[in-house]
Amino acid sequence: MQNLVSLSAESEEPLRSIRDVVLDVTDLVDALKNARDRIETIHVVGDEYLTLECDETTCKASDFGDVLDSEGHSVEPIDVLGERDLAE
């Protein structure tokens, strides 16, 4: 899947922090659309400081689950802090 994500032309140069990065996830979203009949649930984690671009539209990575949900996927967000607490 990581091969379907690339650095967008919208990323700032030089890259100094995660806020300067824009990842193009268009190919990833297209691949998920094509495999929709074989995917039961997509589990997502997203950071509010990372920006994603899909078909010329940008969103925060923390909203990526909503993008996938609007494409008709069953999405399960992962609460990283909650998952950490379960491991203790």
Residue frames as a rotation matrix with the C-alpha (Angstrom) as fourth column:
MET 1
0.561 0.828 0.000 0.00
0.828 -0.561 0.000 0.00
0.000 0.000 -1.000 0.00
GLN 2
0.301 -0.488 -0.819 2.83
0.286 -0.773 0.566 2.44
-0.910 -0.405 -0.093 0.71
ASN 3
-0.707 -0.573 0.415 3.70
0.535 -0.049 0.843 2.34
-0.463 0.818 0.341 -2.99
LEU 4
-0.076 0.787 0.612 0.34
0.924 -0.174 0.340 3.97
0.374 0.592 -0.714 -3.71
VAL 5
0.839 0.265 -0.476 1.16
0.466 -0.801 0.375 7.10
-0.282 -0.537 -0.795 -1.65
SER 6
-0.027 -0.868 0.496 3.47
0.932 -0.201 -0.301 9.82
0.360 0.455 0.814 -2.93
LEU 7
-0.423 -0.215 -0.880 4.68
0.582 -0.809 -0.082 13.25
-0.694 -0.547 0.467 -1.96
SER 8
0.569 0.733 0.372 2.38
0.785 -0.349 -0.512 15.84
-0.245 0.584 -0.774 -3.54
ALA 9
-0.223 -0.582 0.782 3.64
0.763 -0.604 -0.232 18.82
0.607 0.545 0.578 -5.49
GLU 10
0.579 0.552 0.600 1.84
0.044 -0.756 0.653 20.89
0.814 -0.352 -0.462 -2.83
SER 11
0.631 -0.416 -0.655 4.48
0.774 0.276 0.570 19.97
-0.057 -0.867 0.496 -0.23
GLU 12
0.941 -0.339 -0.019 6.65
-0.338 -0.939 0.060 22.85
-0.038 -0.050 -0.998 0.90
GLU 13
0.501 -0.861 -0.093 10.37
0.704 0.467 -0.535 22.80
0.503 0.203 0.840 0.22
PRO 14
-0.646 -0.521 -0.558 12.46
-0.342 0.851 -0.399 22.22
0.683 -0.067 -0.728 2.21
LEU 15
0.424 0.773 -0.471 10.56
0.095 0.480 0.872 19.76
0.901 -0.415 0.130 4.39
ARG 16
-0.518 -0.616 0.594 11.13
-0.475 -0.370 -0.798 20.92
0.712 -0.695 -0.101 7.96
SER 17
-0.742 0.357 0.567 8.22
-0.463 0.338 -0.819 19.30
-0.484 -0.871 -0.086 9.79
ILE 18
-0.675 0.557 0.484 5.20
0.624 0.781 -0.029 17.09
-0.394 0.283 -0.874 9.18
ARG 19
0.238 0.795 -0.558 3.17
0.297 -0.606 -0.738 20.26
-0.925 0.010 -0.380 8.56
ASP 20
-0.210 -0.413 -0.886 5.23
-0.701 -0.569 0.431 20.86
-0.682 0.711 -0.170 5.38
VAL 21
-0.956 -0.207 0.208 4.27
-0.053 0.820 0.569 17.47
-0.288 0.533 -0.795 3.92
VAL 22
0.104 0.971 -0.215 1.29
-0.861 -0.020 -0.509 16.81
-0.498 0.238 0.834 1.65
LEU 23
-0.764 -0.336 0.551 0.80
-0.112 0.910 0.400 13.17
-0.636 0.244 -0.732 0.67
ASP 24
-0.296 0.638 -0.711 -1.07
-0.949 -0.110 0.296 12.31
0.111 0.762 0.638 -2.52
VAL 25
-0.663 0.134 0.737 -3.32
-0.268 0.876 -0.400 9.34
-0.700 -0.462 -0.545 -1.71
THR 26
0.058 0.724 -0.687 -5.29
-0.952 -0.166 -0.256 9.35
-0.300 0.669 0.680 -4.99
ASP 27
-0.297 -0.230 -0.927 -3.83
-0.654 0.756 0.022 6.02
0.695 0.613 -0.375 -6.17
LEU 28
-0.998 -0.056 0.015 -4.47
-0.046 0.624 -0.780 4.46
0.035 -0.780 -0.625 -2.75
VAL 29
-0.373 0.928 -0.004 -8.12
-0.487 -0.199 -0.851 5.56
-0.790 -0.315 0.526 -2.74
ASP 30
0.107 0.370 -0.923 -8.54
-0.988 0.144 -0.057 4.26
0.112 0.918 0.381 -6.31
ALA 31
-0.665 -0.422 -0.616 -7.01
-0.370 0.903 -0.219 0.89
0.648 0.083 -0.757 -5.35
LEU 32
-0.906 0.384 0.179 -9.36
-0.058 0.307 -0.950 0.64
-0.420 -0.871 -0.256 -2.37
LYS 33
-0.042 0.906 -0.421 -12.33
-0.839 -0.261 -0.477 1.42
-0.542 0.334 0.771 -4.64
ASN 34
-0.052 -0.043 -0.998 -11.26
-0.853 0.521 0.022 -1.36
0.519 0.853 -0.064 -7.01
ALA 35
-0.746 -0.296 -0.596 -10.93
0.005 0.893 -0.450 -3.85
0.666 -0.339 -0.665 -4.13
ARG 36
-0.485 0.588 0.648 -14.08
-0.851 -0.488 -0.194 -2.74
0.202 -0.645 0.737 -2.27
ASP 37
0.520 0.768 -0.375 -15.79
-0.674 0.638 0.372 -6.12
0.524 0.060 0.849 -2.75
ARG 38
0.288 -0.504 -0.814 -12.86
0.373 0.842 -0.390 -7.87
0.882 -0.192 0.430 -1.03
ILE 39
-0.802 -0.554 0.223 -12.49
0.066 -0.453 -0.889 -5.44
0.593 -0.698 0.400 1.90
GLU 40
0.013 0.817 -0.576 -14.70
0.867 0.278 0.414 -5.82
0.499 -0.505 -0.704 4.94
THR 41
0.920 0.222 -0.321 -13.41
0.371 -0.756 0.539 -2.93
-0.123 -0.616 -0.778 7.07
ILE 42
0.150 -0.877 0.457 -10.63
0.438 -0.356 -0.826 -0.36
0.887 0.324 0.330 6.72
HIS 43
0.628 -0.067 -0.775 -8.92
0.755 -0.188 0.628 0.58
-0.188 -0.980 -0.068 9.99
VAL 44
0.313 -0.466 0.828 -7.47
0.469 -0.682 -0.561 4.09
0.826 0.564 0.005 9.93
VAL 45
0.304 -0.325 -0.896 -5.22
0.801 -0.422 0.424 6.26
-0.515 -0.847 0.132 12.06
GLY 46
0.265 -0.206 0.942 -4.67
0.731 -0.594 -0.336 9.84
0.629 0.778 -0.006 11.02
ASP 47
-0.360 -0.518 -0.776 -2.76
0.871 -0.484 -0.081 12.79
-0.334 -0.705 0.626 12.37
GLU 48
0.681 0.705 -0.199 -4.28
0.613 -0.697 -0.373 16.28
-0.401 0.132 -0.906 12.35
TYR 49
0.307 -0.656 -0.689 -0.89
-0.259 -0.755 0.603 17.78
-0.916 -0.007 -0.401 11.39
LEU 50
-0.744 -0.533 0.403 -0.46
0.187 0.413 0.891 15.73
-0.642 0.738 -0.208 8.20
THR 51
0.029 0.737 -0.676 -2.24
-0.682 -0.479 -0.552 16.86
-0.731 0.477 0.488 5.03
LEU 52
-0.446 -0.059 0.893 -3.50
0.452 0.846 0.282 14.45
-0.772 0.530 -0.350 2.39
GLU 53
-0.376 0.330 -0.866 -4.45
-0.781 -0.616 0.104 15.20
-0.499 0.716 0.489 -1.19
CYS 54
-0.537 0.292 0.791 -6.92
0.453 0.891 -0.021 13.11
-0.712 0.347 -0.611 -3.18
ASP 55
-0.061 0.491 0.869 -8.06
0.993 -0.057 0.102 14.17
0.100 0.869 -0.484 -6.64
GLU 56
-0.451 -0.272 0.850 -6.95
0.388 -0.917 -0.087 17.78
0.804 0.291 0.519 -6.10
THR 57
0.589 0.658 0.469 -8.82
-0.241 -0.411 0.879 17.99
0.771 -0.631 -0.084 -2.77
THR 58
-0.562 -0.822 -0.088 -6.93
-0.105 0.177 -0.979 18.25
0.820 -0.541 -0.186 0.51
CYS 59
0.709 0.690 0.142 -7.89
-0.243 0.050 0.969 17.13
0.662 -0.722 0.203 3.99
LYS 60
-0.019 -0.658 0.753 -6.24
-1.000 0.003 -0.023 16.43
0.013 -0.753 -0.658 7.31
ALA 61
-0.641 -0.282 -0.714 -5.10
-0.348 0.936 -0.057 12.85
0.684 0.212 -0.698 7.74
SER 62
-0.927 0.338 0.163 -7.33
-0.065 0.284 -0.957 12.69
-0.370 -0.897 -0.241 10.81
ASP 63
-0.030 0.958 -0.285 -10.31
-0.670 -0.231 -0.705 13.12
-0.741 0.169 0.649 8.42
PHE 64
-0.700 -0.336 -0.630 -9.20
-0.711 0.411 0.571 10.41
0.067 0.847 -0.527 5.99
GLY 65
-0.871 0.437 0.225 -11.67
0.327 0.858 -0.397 7.92
-0.367 -0.272 -0.890 7.46
ASP 66
0.005 0.899 -0.437 -14.49
-0.019 -0.437 -0.899 10.30
-1.000 0.013 0.014 6.53
VAL 67
-0.206 -0.169 -0.964 -13.18
-0.926 -0.286 0.248 10.44
-0.317 0.943 -0.097 2.96
LEU 68
-0.955 -0.192 -0.228 -13.15
-0.256 0.920 0.298 6.65
0.152 0.343 -0.927 2.74
ASP 69
-0.583 0.810 0.065 -16.59
0.375 0.339 -0.863 6.46
-0.721 -0.479 -0.501 4.36
SER 70
0.083 0.621 -0.780 -17.95
-0.501 -0.650 -0.571 8.83
-0.861 0.438 0.258 1.70
GLU 71
-0.483 -0.326 -0.813 -16.57
-0.871 0.278 0.405 6.42
0.094 0.903 -0.418 -0.91
GLY 72
0.463 0.818 -0.340 -18.77
-0.735 0.569 0.369 3.69
0.495 0.079 0.865 0.58
HIS 73
-0.318 -0.651 -0.689 -16.19
-0.023 0.732 -0.681 1.84
0.948 -0.201 -0.248 2.68
SER 74
0.864 0.413 -0.286 -16.78
0.239 0.164 0.957 0.51
0.442 -0.896 0.043 6.16
VAL 75
-0.041 -0.905 0.423 -14.26
-0.077 -0.419 -0.905 2.44
0.996 -0.070 -0.052 8.27
GLU 76
0.787 0.159 -0.597 -13.11
0.553 0.247 0.796 1.77
0.274 -0.956 0.106 11.82
PRO 77
0.452 -0.660 0.600 -11.01
-0.445 -0.750 -0.489 4.57
0.773 -0.046 -0.633 13.33
ILE 78
0.246 -0.483 -0.841 -8.25
0.744 0.650 -0.156 3.46
0.621 -0.587 0.519 15.67
ASP 79
0.889 0.014 0.458 -7.85
-0.281 -0.773 0.569 5.38
0.362 -0.634 -0.683 18.91
VAL 80
0.130 -0.944 -0.302 -4.09
0.042 0.310 -0.950 5.21
0.991 0.110 0.080 19.38
LEU 81
-0.518 -0.305 0.799 -4.25
-0.717 -0.354 -0.600 6.41
0.466 -0.884 -0.035 22.98
GLY 82
0.428 0.762 0.486 -7.02
-0.895 0.433 0.109 3.97
-0.127 -0.482 0.867 23.80
GLU 83
0.787 -0.215 -0.578 -5.08
-0.100 0.880 -0.464 1.12
0.609 0.423 0.671 22.16
ARG 84
-0.291 -0.948 0.133 -2.02
-0.251 -0.058 -0.966 2.03
0.923 -0.314 -0.221 24.23
ASP 85
-0.266 0.255 0.930 -4.06
-0.959 -0.169 -0.228 1.91
0.099 -0.952 0.289 27.44
LEU 86
0.798 0.598 -0.077 -5.33
-0.595 0.801 0.061 -1.57
0.098 -0.003 0.995 26.57
ALA 87
0.390 -0.736 -0.554 -1.75
-0.041 0.587 -0.809 -2.86
0.920 0.338 0.199 26.28
GLU 88
-0.384 -0.590 0.710 -0.96
-0.700 -0.315 -0.640 -1.99
0.602 -0.743 -0.292 29.90
